[in-house]
Structures are given as C-alpha cells and as structure tokens.
Amino acid sequence: MKILSVALVLMASLAFVLLGCSDNSSPVVSPTDQVLSSPTSSTGLAKAGVEVIHSLRGSANAYYTLWYGPDGSVWGTIPGPKQKGRFYNVETVQADAYSSGTASGSFRYQFLGKLPPSVEGGFFGKVEGKVIKLAVEGNKAFLVVEVTKWELWPLPAWFAQVFVDNGEGASSSDELSQWFVTDAPDVDPGYGSRDFWLTMDPDAFISWSTDQLEGTGVPVLFPIDHGNIQVR
C-alpha cells in the first residue's frame, strides 16, 4: 500500500489494535504543555553558522468520528464535533527549518477514546517521529515526518500535514489539514511519497490533498478543538 489517509484508510483490512482507550472527553493536552524536545540542537547549528529561519511549535487537539463506507464498514476517520461517542486526537510538535535547507524536530500523534466494539483494527494509538522537512508560507507550516515509533505499524513510514496559525489568543481558530502516510520513499506523484512531499510547500500540499479527497466530502482543512499552533 503506497499511501493512506486519516480520512481514506480502509481500517477493516489492517491488522492493527486500538490502544489507549478512554471515554474521557476533556482535553488531555493544554496549550501550555511542553512539546517534545528537538533531536537536533539549534544552538549547536547556530555555532556552525546555520540559522533557524522558520519554526513550528505547539499542540493541536481535535475530536474525530468514524467514517463508514456504503457497505457499513469503517473506511477511516474524519474530524467531528465534541459529542458523545467521539474520540480525541492529540498532536504536539516542535520543528525548525534552517538556512542550510535542513530541518529538525519531534512530533507526537495520539488517538484517545472509546470506539465501538465492532472496530477491531485501525492505526489508533501513539505515533512518534522526527521532522525531516518544515516549509512555511505566511501563517501555514508544512511538515514531513519520518516515523520512528508506531505500535504495530510496519516501518519505514512517513507522513505529511499542514498546520495553520490564525493568531495568538484564538486557539480554537487554528487549523489542521488531513494528514497522509506512506511507505514509499521514492517519488510517486500519483499517490504521494516521501520524496514527492519533500518538494512541496504548504499550498502545494493543500492543493494535492484537495485532489486526493475530491468527491469524499471530507474537509482538507478543519479547526482544532483545543490547543495553540505557533508558526514563525
């Protein structure tokens, strides 16, 4: 399988196990919670003459609901409002882009919540990775992450997502894009790949995602429920 989307993955065909279940609907990460530490020291790079030119910081948390296909099976997940039966997603990120054209940082993605007993599989659980690309345009940041830890998911894998910073003090107005994950390292424009995403900026990824989700009714961008994203 070349590429999967949070909105498009056919979970019934994946041999994954739901982890970290809880029916607590209150936010589990606050905007002031500390994000993961960066694996590469920006101080050390500065001493070597490399400067930080862009950064992405913060937490972005949202409720999701299951997406059922015409046959009644679960096809994936889509963002949903805070209601009974929804499950919660928590993202924390710290990323820097450097004048050398490189990037570093860390990322954590975790689904929490109670799903119907009929859902026996899915990529729900915790995902951790290291940032290999950060591109910023205005208030939008595009991130490509190499996955380093994913319970019961075969590695290597990479995923990509856009974050939108709509201003300080307006945490509920910040936005996320649907994120896509692939096991393909080489360029594959039709379905997406690590190398293909590495050529993109935020607007290009949003445009590509729009084509991928055409006809599904799934939004490309959606507001976060809680948190604060800072794009610099």
Phi, psi and omega per residue, in radians:
M1 nan 2.137 -3.055
K2 -1.351 -0.772 -3.030
I3 -2.565 2.513 3.079
L4 -2.256 2.673 3.066
S5 -2.206 2.619 3.020
V6 -0.983 -0.522 -3.133
A7 -1.554 -0.372 -2.937
L8 -2.023 -0.194 -3.021
V9 -1.166 2.367 3.090
L10 -1.538 1.596 -2.953
M11 -1.226 -0.430 -3.119
A12 -1.107 -0.361 -3.114
S13 -1.681 0.045 -3.087
L14 -1.885 2.342 -3.096
A15 -1.582 1.163 3.132
F16 -2.012 2.851 -3.077
V17 -2.128 2.356 3.088
L18 -1.221 2.283 -3.124
L19 -2.168 2.751 2.998
G20 1.152 0.707 -3.061
C21 -1.314 2.462 3.067
S22 -2.778 2.475 3.107
D23 -1.706 0.246 3.089
N24 -1.366 2.063 -3.044
S25 -1.628 0.024 -3.138
S26 -1.364 2.615 3.141
P27 -1.006 2.431 -3.099
V28 -1.819 -0.151 3.069
V29 -2.335 2.253 3.130
S30 -1.616 2.841 3.138
P31 -1.049 -0.371 -3.088
T32 -1.676 -0.032 3.120
D33 -1.092 2.529 -3.126
Q34 -1.297 2.324 3.104
V35 -1.444 3.023 -3.097
L36 -1.127 2.633 3.137
S37 -1.343 2.578 -3.129
S38 -1.347 2.380 3.134
P39 -1.265 -0.281 -3.141
T40 -2.055 2.240 -3.087
S41 -1.357 2.106 3.088
S42 -1.198 -0.495 3.092
T43 -1.110 -0.791 3.124
G44 -1.104 -0.669 3.120
L45 -1.182 -0.660 3.131
A46 -1.070 -0.679 3.116
K47 -1.116 -0.474 -3.139
A48 -1.535 0.118 3.118
G49 1.545 0.196 3.114
V50 -1.811 2.251 -3.079
E51 -1.884 2.615 3.007
V52 -1.366 2.143 -3.125
I53 -1.850 -0.413 3.083
H54 -2.573 2.723 3.094
S55 -2.556 2.721 3.066
L56 -2.353 2.200 -3.115
R57 -2.412 2.668 2.920
G58 2.267 -2.985 3.086
S59 -2.211 2.569 -3.126
A60 -2.479 1.941 -3.024
N61 -2.116 2.466 -3.077
A62 -2.641 2.714 3.040
Y63 -1.552 2.558 3.108
Y64 -2.251 2.808 3.024
T65 -2.316 2.824 3.140
L66 -1.367 2.543 3.088
W67 -1.885 2.077 -3.115
Y68 -1.769 2.365 3.100
G69 -1.406 3.084 -3.122
P70 -1.035 -0.453 -3.129
D71 -1.526 0.052 3.116
G72 1.531 -0.075 3.123
S73 -1.514 2.823 3.135
V74 -1.384 2.155 3.131
W75 -1.717 -0.380 -3.112
G76 2.890 -2.645 -3.105
T77 -2.322 2.634 3.059
I78 -2.397 2.670 3.118
P79 -1.097 2.422 -3.130
G80 -2.440 2.821 -3.119
P81 -1.263 2.964 3.106
K82 -1.279 1.750 -3.138
Q83 -2.509 2.827 3.078
K84 -1.042 2.364 -3.141
G85 1.658 -0.185 3.074
R86 -1.394 2.775 3.027
F87 -2.103 2.809 -2.922
Y88 -1.907 2.519 3.085
N89 -2.113 2.358 -3.102
V90 -2.117 2.183 3.049
E91 -2.130 2.359 2.983
T92 -2.272 2.442 -3.022
V93 -2.555 2.522 2.957
Q94 -2.469 2.052 -3.057
A95 -2.516 2.557 3.099
D96 -2.341 2.471 2.991
A97 -1.926 2.446 -3.009
Y98 -2.006 2.787 3.138
S99 -1.106 -0.297 3.097
S100 -1.358 -0.115 -3.091
G101 1.569 0.058 3.127
T102 -1.743 3.055 3.115
A103 -2.580 2.754 3.059
S104 -2.628 2.926 3.118
G105 2.558 -3.141 -3.139
S106 -2.335 2.753 -3.029
F107 -2.553 2.469 3.039
R108 -2.386 2.400 -3.075
Y109 -2.361 2.195 -3.087
Q110 -2.510 2.218 3.030
F111 -1.595 2.334 3.091
L112 -2.301 2.402 3.075
G113 2.631 3.023 -3.109
K114 -1.814 2.104 3.140
L115 -1.855 2.782 3.114
P116 -1.012 2.542 3.137
P117 -1.009 -0.427 -3.107
S118 -1.209 -0.322 3.138
V119 -1.501 1.788 -3.049
E120 -1.703 -0.177 -3.108
G121 -2.452 -3.140 -3.135
G122 2.446 2.900 -3.112
F123 -1.634 0.382 3.132
F124 -1.172 2.496 -3.099
G125 2.458 -2.618 -3.071
K126 -1.923 2.366 3.067
V127 -2.143 2.287 3.059
E128 -2.223 2.581 -3.138
G129 -2.824 3.010 3.094
K130 -1.959 2.458 -3.092
V131 -1.332 2.264 3.087
I132 -2.025 -0.163 3.060
K133 -2.658 2.367 2.970
L134 -2.378 2.077 3.093
A135 -2.136 2.328 -3.076
V136 -2.138 2.331 3.004
E137 -2.311 1.926 -3.138
G138 1.053 -2.087 -3.125
N139 -1.712 0.196 -3.113
K140 -1.944 2.396 3.095
A141 -2.166 2.300 3.110
F142 -1.903 2.272 -3.015
L143 -2.150 2.328 2.943
V144 -2.062 2.245 -3.036
V145 -2.142 2.354 2.963
E146 -1.587 2.087 -3.074
V147 -1.251 2.264 3.107
T148 -1.917 -0.340 -3.138
K149 -2.643 2.201 3.096
W150 -2.721 1.941 -3.079
E151 -0.986 2.148 3.029
L152 1.114 0.327 3.057
W153 -1.913 2.294 -3.135
P154 -1.223 2.326 3.090
L155 -1.897 2.675 0.225
P156 -1.396 2.735 3.077
A157 -2.706 2.700 3.124
W158 -2.413 2.631 3.034
F159 -2.433 2.847 -3.056
A160 -2.429 2.587 -3.096
Q161 -2.834 2.683 3.061
V162 -1.928 2.438 3.050
F163 -2.021 2.440 -3.133
V164 -2.132 2.122 3.132
D165 -1.691 1.882 -3.108
N166 -1.747 0.371 3.003
G167 2.034 2.573 3.093
E168 -1.221 2.563 3.130
G169 1.345 0.113 3.113
A170 -2.305 1.019 -2.989
S171 -1.043 -0.605 -3.079
S172 -1.302 -0.173 -3.133
S173 -1.633 -0.198 3.065
D174 -1.126 2.683 -3.030
E175 -2.266 2.762 3.014
L176 -2.144 2.759 2.944
S177 -1.799 2.838 2.934
Q178 -1.031 2.515 3.123
W179 -1.926 2.577 -3.108
F180 -2.074 2.570 3.124
V181 -2.251 2.505 -3.110
T182 -2.443 2.736 3.000
D183 -1.889 0.127 -3.087
A184 -1.691 2.072 3.119
P185 -1.430 -0.525 -3.043
D186 -1.485 2.822 -3.089
V187 -1.098 2.230 3.111
D188 -2.570 1.423 -3.024
P189 -1.031 -0.512 -3.099
G190 -1.153 -0.681 -3.040
Y191 -2.106 -0.097 -3.135
G192 1.593 2.600 3.111
S193 -2.876 2.960 3.113
R194 -0.991 -0.933 -3.067
D195 -1.154 -0.586 3.093
F196 -1.138 -0.811 3.126
W197 -1.143 -0.548 -3.135
L198 -1.133 -0.287 3.098
T199 -1.538 -0.074 -2.958
M200 -1.684 2.791 2.933
D201 -2.017 3.092 -3.075
P202 -0.982 -0.816 -3.095
D203 -1.156 -0.644 3.114
A204 -1.125 -0.709 3.134
F205 -1.187 -0.699 3.103
I206 -1.088 -0.729 3.113
S207 -1.103 -0.774 3.121
W208 -1.121 -0.737 3.129
S209 -1.101 -0.663 3.108
T210 -1.046 -0.730 3.090
D211 -1.135 -0.713 -3.116
Q212 -1.120 -0.615 -3.052
L213 -1.704 0.097 -3.109
E214 -1.006 2.285 3.105
G215 1.491 -0.093 -3.114
T216 -1.571 -0.357 -3.047
G217 1.365 0.062 -3.138
V218 -1.534 2.244 -3.119
P219 -1.212 2.522 3.061
V220 -1.352 -0.751 3.100
L221 -2.042 2.497 3.115
F222 -2.618 2.653 -3.100
P223 -1.278 2.557 3.034
I224 -1.368 2.749 3.117
D225 -1.493 -0.613 -3.039
H226 -2.764 2.509 3.103
G227 2.279 -2.930 3.140
N228 -2.756 2.150 3.135
I229 -1.862 2.327 3.135
Q230 -2.150 2.001 3.126
V231 -1.911 2.185 -3.114
R232 -2.284 nan nan
